[in-house]
């Protein structure tokens, strides 16, 4: 009886995590939509339509997860365990906890050195604002999964400057050169956009060059840390299913 009660708790926790993740993604989409945008009116309208479609899909997924929660309560103990395992696997994929492969692009950031440059000039470095601008641009043009070096980005990933270094997921990024692996819905469209984007000029001003390669298969590393929501850790749920 006690084990059954705990299994029900793990089931409810897993589904709540899924719903929370969907709401977080929806909130993030709303925040991005409100950001300042200097693109022409047609591009803004198209982006708005895409964001609305994404939100509608997220609403459907939230409703589906709520429906699953009701089903879990009516299932047998073994059925609950099987459903819990499936929910955890789905949660891991959506949260970026698993390695993912697919068509995409690889962006290589490299330092630029100018001939006759004074020795006192510092080594070219990234800054968090410019890196965040690049990530926002990738998301706006169909990127689905992004890893900066070994740091997988999620909706909870902070990018910030700390004592002159850029931190992602609270871990410092290595010095340049650095690769950014990106999966996309239309990787050719994303590649073409970046080749013509002003982002290249912005990085050049910081003495950093962008090399953008299109690939049929790109590997995106998993998120390096566990994700906690409202005091519940995904690892705890995994332990509870045993």
Order of alpha helices (4+ residues) and beta strands (2+ residues): alpha-alpha-alpha-beta-alpha-beta-beta-beta-beta-beta-beta-alpha-alpha-beta-beta-beta-alpha
